[in-house]
Amino acid sequence: MSTWPDSPSKPNATNEMVEFVEKVSETDELSVEELNLLSVAYKNVIGARRASWCIISSIEQKEESRGNEDHVTVIKDYKSKIEAELTRVCDRILKLLDSRLVPSATSGDSKVFYLKMKGDYHCYLAEFKTGGERKEAAESTLTAYKSAQDIVNSELAPTHPIRLGLALNFSVFYYEILNSPDRACSLAKQEEGTDEIKEAPGAKQSEEQQQ
């Protein structure tokens, strides 16, 4: 029986969690619990750095508008360090997904989960990359999400939480990265308009409240 490391929500536990799950994935397909723990561990790492990048980018814009070139130089240097960390984290999970997790997935749930996760981390790269690197990250995001969507349409129920999560992230990707608000709305409405979702408990009441 495996000995679990501390919860990834605790300080300094994330690296232990990532290393533990990476080791487990060498020989076995991850259980639902292991899969969720890996996802949470990486979200903790990437979330803090994405938040830092957004804050420092906002400060950079303000300082540029004020003409404080000395401040901008220092900010850009710090920002590049955050981007290097973001790249390192994304590259690590993407390597794990490509080399072990995606190839070993057997159920529709796990395949979609991993492909969605792959799309998410390529999307995180596209958020701050520029030029050719941004284009490559965006194309990789689109490929991963479309692959997940193909499996979703054939294997998962319309009300499945992974399916809905994929639709949400795919819509955000179209809106924020590809600058395609019409396509984003169309994708979201496509899931929202599914008969099974309309007939789900609470859906009818929600519709009546909106009218």
C-alpha positions in Angstrom: 0.0 0.0 0.0 1.3 3.4 -1.0 2.2 6.0 1.7 0.5 9.3 0.8 2.5 12.5 1.2 0.8 15.5 2.8 -2.1 17.3 1.2 -0.9 19.5 -1.7 -2.7 22.4 -0.1 0.0 22.4 2.7 3.2 24.4 2.2 6.2 22.5 0.7 4.0 19.5 0.0 3.4 20.1 -3.7 6.7 18.8 -4.9 6.4 15.7 -2.8 2.9 15.1 -4.3 4.1 15.6 -7.8 7.1 13.3 -7.4 4.9 10.6 -5.7 2.3 10.5 -8.5 5.0 10.6 -11.1 6.6 7.6 -9.5 3.3 5.7 -9.3 2.5 6.5 -12.9 5.6 4.6 -14.0 4.0 1.3 -13.4 0.2 1.8 -12.9 -2.6 3.9 -14.3 -3.5 6.5 -11.7 -6.6 6.0 -9.5 -9.2 8.8 -9.4 -7.8 9.9 -6.0 -4.2 10.0 -7.3 -5.3 11.8 -10.5 -7.2 14.5 -8.5 -4.2 15.0 -6.2 -1.9 15.5 -9.1 -4.2 18.0 -10.6 -4.6 19.9 -7.4 -0.8 19.9 -6.8 0.0 21.4 -10.2 -2.9 23.9 -9.9 -1.4 25.1 -6.7 2.0 25.6 -8.3 0.8 27.1 -11.6 -2.0 29.2 -10.0 0.3 31.2 -7.7 2.7 31.9 -10.6 -0.1 32.9 -13.0 -1.5 35.3 -10.4 2.0 36.8 -9.9 2.4 37.2 -13.6 -0.9 39.0 -13.9 -0.1 41.4 -11.1 3.4 42.2 -12.3 2.1 42.7 -15.9 -0.5 45.2 -14.5 2.3 47.1 -12.6 4.5 47.1 -15.7 1.7 48.7 -17.8 1.2 51.4 -15.2 4.9 52.2 -14.9 5.2 52.3 -18.7 2.3 54.8 -19.0 4.1 57.0 -16.4 7.4 56.8 -18.3 9.3 55.2 -15.4 11.8 53.4 -17.5 14.1 52.4 -14.6 11.1 50.8 -12.9 10.0 49.1 -16.1 13.5 47.5 -16.5 13.4 46.0 -13.0 9.8 44.8 -13.5 10.6 43.2 -16.9 13.5 41.3 -15.3 11.3 40.0 -12.5 8.5 39.1 -15.0 10.9 37.1 -17.1 11.8 35.0 -14.0 8.1 34.3 -13.4 7.7 33.3 -17.0 10.7 30.9 -16.8 9.1 29.3 -13.7 5.7 29.0 -15.6 7.5 27.4 -18.5 9.3 24.9 -16.3 6.1 23.8 -14.5 4.1 23.5 -17.7 6.8 21.6 -19.5 7.1 19.2 -16.6 3.4 18.2 -16.5 3.1 18.2 -20.3 6.1 15.8 -20.4 4.4 13.5 -17.9 1.1 13.7 -19.8 2.7 12.8 -23.1 5.1 10.1 -21.9 2.9 8.3 -19.4 -0.6 9.5 -18.5 -2.2 9.9 -21.9 -0.8 6.7 -23.4 -1.8 4.6 -20.3 -5.4 6.0 -20.0 -8.0 3.3 -20.7 -11.4 4.8 -19.7 -13.1 7.7 -21.5 -13.1 9.7 -18.3 -9.4 9.5 -17.8 -8.6 10.1 -21.5 -10.7 13.3 -21.5 -9.3 14.4 -18.1 -5.7 14.1 -19.3 -6.3 15.6 -22.7 -8.2 18.5 -21.1 -5.3 18.9 -18.6 -2.8 18.9 -21.6 -4.9 21.6 -23.3 -5.0 23.7 -20.1 -1.2 23.7 -19.6 -0.5 24.6 -23.2 -3.1 27.4 -22.8 -1.2 28.6 -19.7 1.9 28.9 -21.9 -0.1 30.7 -24.6 -1.1 33.3 -22.0 2.4 34.8 -21.8 4.4 33.5 -24.8 4.8 35.7 -27.8 5.4 35.2 -31.5 6.0 31.7 -32.8 6.0 30.2 -29.3 2.5 31.6 -28.6 1.2 30.3 -31.9 2.7 26.9 -31.2 1.2 26.8 -27.7 -2.2 27.9 -29.0 -2.2 25.2 -31.7 -1.3 22.5 -29.2 -4.1 23.7 -26.9 -6.6 23.5 -29.8 -5.4 20.0 -30.7 -5.6 18.7 -27.2 -9.1 20.2 -26.6 -10.4 18.9 -29.9 -9.1 15.4 -29.2 -10.8 15.5 -25.8 -14.0 16.8 -27.3 -14.1 13.9 -29.8 -14.0 11.4 -27.0 -16.5 13.4 -25.0 -19.1 13.3 -27.8 -18.9 9.6 -28.2 -18.3 8.3 -24.7 -19.5 10.7 -22.0 -22.9 11.8 -20.9 -23.9 15.4 -21.6 -24.1 16.1 -17.9 -20.7 14.6 -17.0 -18.7 17.1 -15.0 -15.5 16.5 -17.0 -17.4 17.2 -20.2 -18.8 20.5 -18.8 -15.4 21.5 -17.5 -13.9 20.9 -20.9 -16.6 23.0 -22.6 -15.9 25.8 -20.1 -12.1 25.9 -20.6 -12.5 25.4 -24.4 -14.8 28.4 -24.5 -12.4 30.5 -22.5 -9.6 29.5 -24.8 -11.5 30.7 -27.9 -12.4 34.0 -26.1 -9.1 34.9 -24.5 -6.4 33.3 -26.6 -7.9 33.1 -30.1 -10.0 36.3 -29.7 -13.1 34.5 -31.1 -16.0 35.5 -28.8 -18.6 34.2 -31.3 -17.0 30.8 -31.3 -16.7 30.8 -27.5 -20.4 31.6 -27.1 -21.4 29.1 -29.7 -19.5 26.3 -27.9 -20.9 27.3 -24.5 -24.5 27.4 -25.8 -24.0 24.1 -27.6 -23.4 22.4 -24.2 -26.0 24.4 -22.4 -28.7 23.5 -25.0 -28.2 19.8 -24.8 -31.5 18.0 -24.1 -30.1 16.0 -21.1 -28.9 19.2 -19.4 -32.2 20.9 -19.9 -34.0 17.9 -18.4 -31.5 17.6 -15.5 -32.9 18.3 -11.9 -33.1 22.0 -11.3 -32.7 23.0 -15.0 -36.3 23.7 -15.6 -36.6 25.8 -12.4 -33.5 27.7 -13.5 -35.1 28.5 -16.9 -38.3 29.7 -15.3 -36.4 32.0 -13.0 -34.6 33.5 -15.9 -37.8 34.3 -17.8 
